[in-house]
């Protein structure tokens, strides 16, 4: 695959050493549209030993199905984190900063706080790839928030659009894919990857990846892309269809720049983290192509 950076606007691409941390998340029965099982603070130590997995930042995860909630008054613990201009809000990470506990949202952006929080002030932080993080401060009394939790709305930091020079491709033929990357926000944005290339694309069919994947390359050279407010880049790459096993039919083609330094679990190829990565396909734009 040949990659060309067609246009460079203000800002720059940096190749430099950088460090990253990888989250260790446990799939404990949650599906793609399921939030995390609530943790009782009173038995937190025991539950964390059962979970048996934490990342270098101390985040602990376990899963829960919102349909299974039976705790009386649990509605007081429910909140929402939403992606601006999106219909699907799944897999937003909501972190209870003071306890280093993470929760994941379902497709409606819903999450639930741990029960029996001690009285005082707390802070929530919500994050998702290609969006600015959002936060919320709240107070608790008798283990419950003193008022309903406000929605946290994450504004887009990077927008991707993709186009191709033709809509049909056959085995042995090539196609030029153009990825447009823009910063719609009023803040400078940096995308960082531990390896190159950052550019990635995939074909999606019948609810799963059929070819490629939104993962960074395997060349051990860190890469960084800086985007100033209003900045736009155009990146072209040529793809030759060389897989005879790819069935004919229509596919949705996705392309993006990976950013596994700030959001490692969303760009990790580990099978247990597939749902994190596949949540991206429900939010990114695509173009339809036909394989003959």
Residue pairs with C-beta under 8 A, 6 or more apart in sequence:
1 237
1 238
1 239
1 240
2 237
2 238
3 197
3 199
3 235
3 236
3 237
4 235
4 236
4 237
5 13
5 233
5 234
5 235
6 178
6 233
6 234
6 235
6 236
7 232
7 233
7 234
8 233
9 228
9 231
9 232
9 233
10 228
10 231
11 188
11 225
11 226
11 227
11 228
11 231
12 226
13 223
13 224
13 225
13 226
14 223
14 224
14 225
14 226
15 196
15 221
15 222
15 223
15 224
16 222
16 224
17 222
18 192
18 194
18 222
18 224
18 261
19 261
20 194
20 260
20 261
20 264
21 55
21 56
21 57
21 264
22 55
22 56
22 264
22 265
22 268
23 55
23 57
23 59
23 264
23 265
24 53
24 54
24 55
25 53
25 55
25 61
25 265
25 272
25 273
25 276
26 51
26 52
26 53
26 61
26 62
26 63
26 272
27 63
27 272
27 275
28 37
28 51
28 61
28 62
28 63
29 37
29 63
29 64
29 65
30 36
30 37
30 63
30 64
30 65
30 104
31 65
31 275
32 90
32 91
32 107
32 275
32 278
32 279
33 90
33 106
33 107
34 63
34 64
34 65
34 66
34 104
34 106
35 63
35 64
35 66
35 103
35 104
35 105
35 106
35 110
35 111
35 112
36 61
36 62
36 63
36 64
36 102
36 103
36 104
36 111
36 112
37 62
37 63
37 64
37 65
38 64
38 69
38 71
38 74
38 77
38 112
38 113
38 114
38 115
39 47
39 60
39 62
39 101
39 114
39 115
40 47
40 114
40 115
40 116
41 99
41 114
41 115
41 116
41 117
41 118
42 116
44 114
47 62
48 54
48 60
51 60
51 61
51 62
53 60
53 61
54 60
57 100
58 100
59 95
59 100
59 101
59 102
60 100
60 101
60 102
61 102
61 103
61 104
63 104
64 112
66 106
66 110
66 112
69 112
71 77
71 115
73 144
74 112
74 115
76 144
76 145
76 148
77 112
77 113
77 114
77 115
77 144
77 145
78 110
78 111
78 112
78 113
78 149
79 94
79 110
79 111
79 112
79 113
79 124
79 136
79 149
79 150
79 151
79 152
80 89
80 105
80 108
80 109
80 110
80 111
80 149
80 151
80 152
81 89
81 92
81 94
81 105
81 109
81 111
81 126
81 134
81 151
81 152
81 153
81 154
82 89
82 109
82 151
82 152
82 153
82 154
83 89
83 92
83 109
83 128
83 131
83 153
83 154
83 156
83 283
84 131
84 153
84 154
84 155
84 156
85 156
86 283
88 107
88 279
88 282
88 283
89 105
89 106
89 107
89 108
89 109
90 104
90 105
90 106
90 107
90 109
90 279
90 282
91 104
91 105
91 128
91 266
91 275
91 276
91 279
92 104
92 105
92 109
92 111
92 126
92 127
92 128
92 154
93 102
93 103
93 104
93 126
93 127
93 128
94 102
94 103
94 104
94 105
94 111
94 124
94 125
94 126
94 152
95 101
95 102
95 103
95 124
95 125
95 126
95 127
96 102
96 103
96 113
96 114
96 122
96 123
96 124
97 122
97 123
97 124
97 125
98 122
98 123
99 114
101 114
103 111
103 112
103 113
104 111
105 111
107 282
109 151
113 145
113 149
115 143
116 143
117 140
117 143
117 144
118 140
118 143
119 140
119 141
119 142
119 143
120 139
120 140
121 137
121 138
121 139
122 137
122 138
122 139
122 140
123 135
123 136
123 137
123 138
124 135
124 136
124 137
124 138
124 149
124 152
125 133
125 134
125 135
126 133
126 134
126 135
126 136
126 152
126 154
127 133
127 154
127 263
128 154
128 263
129 259
129 262
129 263
129 266
129 267
129 280
130 156
130 157
130 158
130 159
130 160
130 256
130 259
130 283
131 154
131 155
131 156
131 157
132 154
132 155
132 156
132 157
132 185
132 187
133 154
134 152
134 153
134 154
134 155
135 152
136 149
136 150
136 152
138 145
138 146
138 147
138 149
139 145
139 146
140 146
155 185
156 184
156 185
157 183
157 184
157 185
157 187
157 189
158 181
158 182
158 183
158 189
158 191
158 227
158 257
159 181
159 182
159 183
159 184
160 179
160 180
160 181
160 255
160 256
160 257
160 284
160 285
161 179
161 180
161 285
162 177
162 178
162 179
162 180
162 201
162 253
162 254
162 255
162 285
162 286
162 287
163 177
163 178
163 180
163 287
164 175
164 176
164 177
164 178
164 253
164 287
164 289
165 175
165 176
165 178
166 175
167 288
167 289
167 290
168 289
168 290
168 291
168 292
169 175
169 241
169 289
169 290
169 291
169 292
170 241
170 291
170 292
171 241
171 242
171 243
171 244
171 246
172 240
172 241
172 242
173 240
173 241
174 238
174 239
174 240
174 241
175 238
175 239
175 240
175 241
175 289
176 236
176 237
176 238
176 239
177 201
177 236
177 237
177 238
177 239
177 253
177 255
178 234
178 235
178 236
179 199
179 201
179 234
179 235
179 236
179 237
179 255
179 256
179 257
180 232
180 233
180 234
181 225
181 227
181 232
181 233
181 234
181 235
181 257
182 227
182 230
182 231
182 232
182 233
183 189
183 227
183 228
183 229
183 230
183 231
183 232
184 230
185 229
186 229
187 229
188 226
188 227
188 228
188 229
189 226
189 227
190 224
190 225
190 226
190 227
191 198
191 224
191 225
191 227
191 257
191 258
191 259
192 222
192 223
192 224
192 225
192 259
192 260
192 261
192 262
193 216
193 222
193 223
193 224
193 257
193 258
193 259
193 260
193 261
193 267
194 216
194 222
194 260
194 261
195 216
195 217
195 218
195 219
195 220
195 221
195 222
195 223
195 260
196 216
196 217
196 219
196 221
196 222
196 223
197 216
197 217
197 219
197 223
198 216
198 217
198 223
198 225
198 257
198 258
198 259
199 235
199 237
199 255
199 256
199 257
199 258
200 212
200 213
200 214
200 215
200 216
200 217
200 255
200 256
200 257
200 258
201 212
201 214
201 237
201 239
201 253
201 254
201 255
201 256
202 209
202 210
202 211
202 212
202 213
202 214
202 253
202 254
202 255
202 281
203 209
203 210
203 211
203 212
203 246
203 251
203 252
203 253
203 254
203 289
203 291
204 210
204 251
204 252
204 253
204 254
204 281
204 286
205 249
205 250
205 251
205 252
208 278
209 278
209 281
210 246
210 247
210 251
211 243
211 246
211 251
213 269
213 277
214 254
214 256
214 258
214 267
214 277
214 280
214 281
215 258
215 267
215 269
215 277
216 258
216 260
216 267
225 233
225 257
227 233
235 257
241 291
246 291
247 291
248 290
248 291
248 292
249 290
249 291
250 288
250 289
250 290
250 291
251 288
251 289
251 290
251 291
252 286
252 287
252 288
253 286
253 287
253 288
253 289
254 280
254 281
254 284
254 285
254 286
256 280
256 284
258 267
259 267
260 266
260 267
260 268
265 273
265 276
266 273
266 276
266 277
266 279
266 280
267 277
268 276
268 277
